[in-house]
Amino acid sequence: MSTNQFVADYQLNASKKIVYAYLSSASGLQEWFADVVRIDEDKNFIFNFDGEDHFAKQTTLKANLHIRWDFFDPKNPSNEKVSFIEFKLDEAELTHSLFLKVIDQSNFYTLDELDGIWEGLISRLKQIIGG
């Protein structure tokens, strides 16, 4: 199974602090990213899409800047990570425009499928934050 890495930048019209809350918290992610987001006793995030759970460890967390989840199989947690999702926030110095960089490394979707998925997700996020 091949792994695809999707990378895209999206301009958002909101503050870093507001956007970061939607990227880093279970309640924020549940509003736009997944059907349900839970955190288990080991602080793993459980993202539910279409009735299927996907487990991830939060491996990078820099307040208002950067967050990353590495997905894993809970039945085989020692298996090397293959899939991850990473969000990076960057503000242009000159224009003060906020950009969200999405990096999605997946072995389940093609790059074209990922492009469509992320366009829909970011559109939903923009509706929620007003940006």
Phi and psi in degrees as GROMACS dihedral restraints (atoms count N, CA, C in turn):
[ dihedral_restraints ]
;  ai    aj    ak    al  type     phi  dphi    fc
    3     4     5     6     1   -85.6    20    10
    4     5     6     7     1   154.7    20    10
    6     7     8     9     1  -107.0    20    10
    7     8     9    10     1   133.2    20    10
    9    10    11    12     1  -113.8    20    10
   10    11    12    13     1   139.2    20    10
   12    13    14    15     1  -115.2    20    10
   13    14    15    16     1   114.9    20    10
   15    16    17    18     1   -97.3    20    10
   16    17    18    19     1   131.2    20    10
   18    19    20    21     1  -133.6    20    10
   19    20    21    22     1   129.0    20    10
   21    22    23    24     1  -152.2    20    10
   22    23    24    25     1   150.7    20    10
   24    25    26    27     1  -112.1    20    10
   25    26    27    28     1   137.1    20    10
   27    28    29    30     1  -128.0    20    10
   28    29    30    31     1   133.0    20    10
   30    31    32    33     1   -85.5    20    10
   31    32    33    34     1   133.5    20    10
   33    34    35    36     1  -123.2    20    10
   34    35    36    37     1   145.1    20    10
   36    37    38    39     1  -106.6    20    10
   37    38    39    40     1    72.1    20    10
   39    40    41    42     1  -160.0    20    10
   40    41    42    43     1   168.6    20    10
   42    43    44    45     1   -79.3    20    10
   43    44    45    46     1   155.6    20    10
   45    46    47    48     1   -55.5    20    10
   46    47    48    49     1   -43.1    20    10
   48    49    50    51     1   -61.7    20    10
   49    50    51    52     1   -43.0    20    10
   51    52    53    54     1   -67.0    20    10
   52    53    54    55     1   -48.9    20    10
   54    55    56    57     1   -62.3    20    10
   55    56    57    58     1   -42.9    20    10
   57    58    59    60     1   -58.7    20    10
   58    59    60    61     1   -36.0    20    10
   60    61    62    63     1   -61.6    20    10
   61    62    63    64     1   -34.3    20    10
   63    64    65    66     1   -78.7    20    10
   64    65    66    67     1   -16.7    20    10
   66    67    68    69     1   -95.3    20    10
   67    68    69    70     1   -23.0    20    10
   69    70    71    72     1  -114.6    20    10
   70    71    72    73     1   -16.6    20    10
   72    73    74    75     1  -107.0    20    10
   73    74    75    76     1   150.7    20    10
   75    76    77    78     1   -60.4    20    10
   76    77    78    79     1   -43.1    20    10
   78    79    80    81     1   -66.5    20    10
   79    80    81    82     1   -39.2    20    10
   81    82    83    84     1   -66.6    20    10
   82    83    84    85     1   -44.2    20    10
   84    85    86    87     1   -65.1    20    10
   85    86    87    88     1   -33.9    20    10
   87    88    89    90     1   -67.6    20    10
   88    89    90    91     1   -22.9    20    10
   90    91    92    93     1   -73.3    20    10
   91    92    93    94     1   -26.9    20    10
   93    94    95    96     1  -137.3    20    10
   94    95    96    97     1   -23.2    20    10
   96    97    98    99     1   -99.1    20    10
   97    98    99   100     1   -43.7    20    10
   99   100   101   102     1  -135.5    20    10
  100   101   102   103     1   161.5    20    10
  102   103   104   105     1   -64.4    20    10
  103   104   105   106     1   -45.1    20    10
  105   106   107   108     1  -141.9    20    10
  106   107   108   109     1   140.8    20    10
  108   109   110   111     1  -130.2    20    10
  109   110   111   112     1   123.9    20    10
  111   112   113   114     1  -123.6    20    10
  112   113   114   115     1   161.5    20    10
  114   115   116   117     1  -122.9    20    10
  115   116   117   118     1   126.4    20    10
  117   118   119   120     1   -86.6    20    10
  118   119   120   121     1  -178.8    20    10
  120   121   122   123     1   -63.9    20    10
  121   122   123   124     1   -21.0    20    10
  123   124   125   126     1   -93.8    20    10
  124   125   126   127     1    10.0    20    10
  126   127   128   129     1    65.9    20    10
  127   128   129   130     1    25.5    20    10
  129   130   131   132     1   -83.4    20    10
  130   131   132   133     1   142.6    20    10
  132   133   134   135     1   -87.0    20    10
  133   134   135   136     1   138.0    20    10
  135   136   137   138     1  -118.4    20    10
  136   137   138   139     1   109.0    20    10
  138   139   140   141     1   -96.0    20    10
  139   140   141   142     1   125.8    20    10
  141   142   143   144     1  -108.3    20    10
  142   143   144   145     1   121.0    20    10
  144   145   146   147     1  -121.8    20    10
  145   146   147   148     1   125.2    20    10
  147   148   149   150     1    49.8    20    10
  148   149   150   151     1    41.7    20    10
  150   151   152   153     1    80.2    20    10
  151   152   153   154     1     5.4    20    10
  153   154   155   156     1  -116.6    20    10
  154   155   156   157     1   129.8    20    10
  156   157   158   159     1   -84.4    20    10
  157   158   159   160     1   140.0    20    10
  159   160   161   162     1  -128.5    20    10
  160   161   162   163     1   123.1    20    10
  162   163   164   165     1   -96.2    20    10
  163   164   165   166     1   138.4    20    10
  165   166   167   168     1  -145.3    20    10
  166   167   168   169     1   144.8    20    10
  168   169   170   171     1  -100.2    20    10
  169   170   171   172     1   135.7    20    10
  171   172   173   174     1   -80.6    20    10
  172   173   174   175     1   110.2    20    10
  174   175   176   177     1  -104.5    20    10
  175   176   177   178     1   -17.7    20    10
  177   178   179   180     1  -136.2    20    10
  178   179   180   181     1   134.5    20    10
  180   181   182   183     1  -150.4    20    10
  181   182   183   184     1   106.9    20    10
  183   184   185   186     1  -124.4    20    10
  184   185   186   187     1   111.7    20    10
  186   187   188   189     1   -48.3    20    10
  187   188   189   190     1   128.7    20    10
  189   190   191   192     1    61.4    20    10
  190   191   192   193     1    15.7    20    10
  192   193   194   195     1  -131.8    20    10
  193   194   195   196     1   -48.6    20    10
  195   196   197   198     1  -155.1    20    10
  196   197   198   199     1   136.1    20    10
  198   199   200   201     1  -148.0    20    10
  199   200   201   202     1   144.7    20    10
  201   202   203   204     1  -143.9    20    10
  202   203   204   205     1   141.8    20    10
  204   205   206   207     1  -121.6    20    10
  205   206   207   208     1   132.0    20    10
  207   208   209   210     1  -103.5    20    10
  208   209   210   211     1   121.9    20    10
  210   211   212   213     1   -83.2    20    10
  211   212   213   214     1   147.9    20    10
  213   214   215   216     1  -147.3    20    10
  214   215   216   217     1   162.0    20    10
  216   217   218   219     1   -92.5    20    10
  217   218   219   220     1   115.7    20    10
  219   220   221   222     1   -64.5    20    10
  220   221   222   223     1   -19.5    20    10
  222   223   224   225     1   -81.1    20    10
  223   224   225   226     1   -16.9    20    10
  225   226   227   228     1  -144.6    20    10
  226   227   228   229     1    66.3    20    10
  228   229   230   231     1   -65.3    20    10
  229   230   231   232     1   -18.0    20    10
  231   232   233   234     1   -81.2    20    10
  232   233   234   235     1   -10.4    20    10
  234   235   236   237     1   -62.3    20    10
  235   236   237   238     1   138.2    20    10
  237   238   239   240     1   -61.2    20    10
  238   239   240   241     1   143.5    20    10
  240   241   242   243     1   -67.7    20    10
  241   242   243   244     1   140.4    20    10
  243   244   245   246     1  -122.3    20    10
  244   245   246   247     1   -39.1    20    10
  246   247   248   249     1  -107.5    20    10
  247   248   249   250     1   142.4    20    10
  249   250   251   252     1  -153.0    20    10
  250   251   252   253     1   160.8    20    10
  252   253   254   255     1  -129.5    20    10
  253   254   255   256     1   134.3    20    10
  255   256   257   258     1  -132.4    20    10
  256   257   258   259     1   136.6    20    10
  258   259   260   261     1  -119.9    20    10
  259   260   261   262     1   132.9    20    10
  261   262   263   264     1  -129.3    20    10
  262   263   264   265     1   130.9    20    10
  264   265   266   267     1  -103.7    20    10
  265   266   267   268     1   134.4    20    10
  267   268   269   270     1  -140.5    20    10
  268   269   270   271     1   134.0    20    10
  270   271   272   273     1  -109.8    20    10
  271   272   273   274     1   125.7    20    10
  273   274   275   276     1   -69.0    20    10
  274   275   276   277     1   127.4    20    10
  276   277   278   279     1   -60.6    20    10
  277   278   279   280     1   -46.3    20    10
  279   280   281   282     1   -70.9    20    10
  280   281   282   283     1   -46.0    20    10
  282   283   284   285     1  -100.3    20    10
  283   284   285   286     1   -12.6    20    10
  285   286   287   288     1    60.8    20    10
  286   287   288   289     1    23.1    20    10
  288   289   290   291     1   -75.4    20    10
  289   290   291   292     1   141.9    20    10
  291   292   293   294     1  -100.1    20    10
  292   293   294   295     1   132.7    20    10
  294   295   296   297     1  -122.1    20    10
  295   296   297   298     1   137.8    20    10
  297   298   299   300     1  -107.6    20    10
  298   299   300   301     1   118.7    20    10
  300   301   302   303     1   -95.8    20    10
  301   302   303   304     1   126.9    20    10
  303   304   305   306     1  -110.1    20    10
  304   305   306   307     1   127.3    20    10
  306   307   308   309     1  -121.8    20    10
  307   308   309   310     1   116.7    20    10
  309   310   311   312     1  -125.5    20    10
  310   311   312   313     1   109.2    20    10
  312   313   314   315     1  -100.3    20    10
  313   314   315   316     1   115.2    20    10
  315   316   317   318     1  -132.4    20    10
  316   317   318   319     1   145.8    20    10
  318   319   320   321     1  -111.8    20    10
  319   320   321   322     1    15.8    20    10
  321   322   323   324     1  -112.1    20    10
  322   323   324   325     1   -19.9    20    10
  324   325   326   327     1  -130.9    20    10
  325   326   327   328     1   153.8    20    10
  327   328   329   330     1   -79.2    20    10
  328   329   330   331     1   167.5    20    10
  330   331   332   333     1   -63.1    20    10
  331   332   333   334     1   -38.2    20    10
  333   334   335   336     1   -63.8    20    10
  334   335   336   337     1   -41.1    20    10
  336   337   338   339     1   -64.9    20    10
  337   338   339   340     1   -42.9    20    10
  339   340   341   342     1   -62.6    20    10
  340   341   342   343     1   -39.1    20    10
  342   343   344   345     1   -59.5    20    10
  343   344   345   346     1   -47.1    20    10
  345   346   347   348     1   -64.5    20    10
  346   347   348   349     1   -42.1    20    10
  348   349   350   351     1   -60.5    20    10
  349   350   351   352     1   -49.2    20    10
  351   352   353   354     1   -69.6    20    10
  352   353   354   355     1   -34.5    20    10
  354   355   356   357     1   -58.5    20    10
  355   356   357   358     1   -44.4    20    10
  357   358   359   360     1   -65.9    20    10
  358   359   360   361     1   -44.0    20    10
  360   361   362   363     1   -64.6    20    10
  361   362   363   364     1   -45.1    20    10
  363   364   365   366     1   -67.3    20    10
  364   365   366   367     1   -36.1    20    10
  366   367   368   369     1   -60.3    20    10
  367   368   369   370     1   -42.8    20    10
  369   370   371   372     1   -64.0    20    10
  370   371   372   373     1   -43.2    20    10
  372   373   374   375     1   -60.6    20    10
  373   374   375   376     1   -44.9    20    10
  375   376   377   378     1   -61.6    20    10
  376   377   378   379     1   -38.2    20    10
  378   379   380   381     1   -62.3    20    10
  379   380   381   382     1   -39.9    20    10
  381   382   383   384     1   -70.4    20    10
  382   383   384   385     1   -44.7    20    10
  384   385   386   387     1   -87.0    20    10
  385   386   387   388     1    -7.2    20    10
  387   388   389   390     1    77.1    20    10
  388   389   390   391     1    22.3    20    10
